[in-house]
Amino acid sequence: MSEYLKPFDTILIAGGHGMVGSAIVRTLKANGYHNLLVPSRKELDLTDQRAVRLYYENQHPDVVVIAAAKVGGIYANMTYPADFLYDNLIIECNLIHESHRVGIDRLLFLGSTCIYPKFAPQPIPEEALLTGMLEPTNEGYALAKIAGVKLAALYRKQYGHNYISAMPTNLYGPGDHYHPENAHVIPALIRRFHEAKERNQQEVAMWGTGKVYREFLHVDDLARGCLFLLEKYSDSLHVNIGSNEEITIADLAKLIAKTVGYKGRIINDLSKPDGTPRKKSDISRITALGWAPKISLTEGLQMSYKDFLQKIPHFAIA
């Protein structure tokens, strides 16, 4: 039984056409929430405050989910750090402030576990935020997401709004972007291994040493977690959402190669950075409330590769 959502609430999913947002839309519909606002970028420019204000005044959402963000892998974050900081700041400021201005009382802001210090305790508790230096390779994105978490919490503190934040770990799944350089590690490696298989290449380069550990969460598990929090959670402290499992990037690459059917060598490109050495989130807070992940990494990778194969006509694979 939901404490904070009603079946007839009009819910705005900002970023509802992206990987995360579309998963949240699917989950909301599957659970009886059908009054959904899912504007495209052409319909609503989230970086334009006046456009956001007019949209709120015309569409009258009761609940806002902020899944919109400029995202990318290590290469993209290192290459465009100012863009990642500015674009994400302006999007979250517009959406949170305008939600307050029109009196919306329920909002979920989605951040990322990259907000935590580079050398945070493992697994990382929510309280680790702002206790150390950030990972330099994604500093711009992390700073923006920290600002969003604090903005939601402080609007809650000052105005009494029921605004909450969730911190998902590394995400993957249907709707991902499979750029070979700018994408996150799973979609990037899926594409590289597939192309190598098609071209009979003998080896594929993996960035860094492969020794760092990462935790991965299927986007449909995240969507279930978001709905769970929207229905049941109300507190100023943000909540981690993760899989509670971690894997080295080297073992991940082997698993993806097996999923794709690539049998060549995997080599290390040591000119590329590793990023944070380890980043496992402590999900005891949300699991104590009754939520748990369901999709294993092996199953999730198979789903992702199927999604990639369906999108092949959109790619230029020579």
Order of alpha helices (4+ residues) and beta strands (2+ residues): beta-alpha-beta-alpha-beta-alpha-alpha-beta-alpha-beta-beta-alpha-beta-beta-beta-alpha-beta-beta-alpha-beta-alpha-alpha
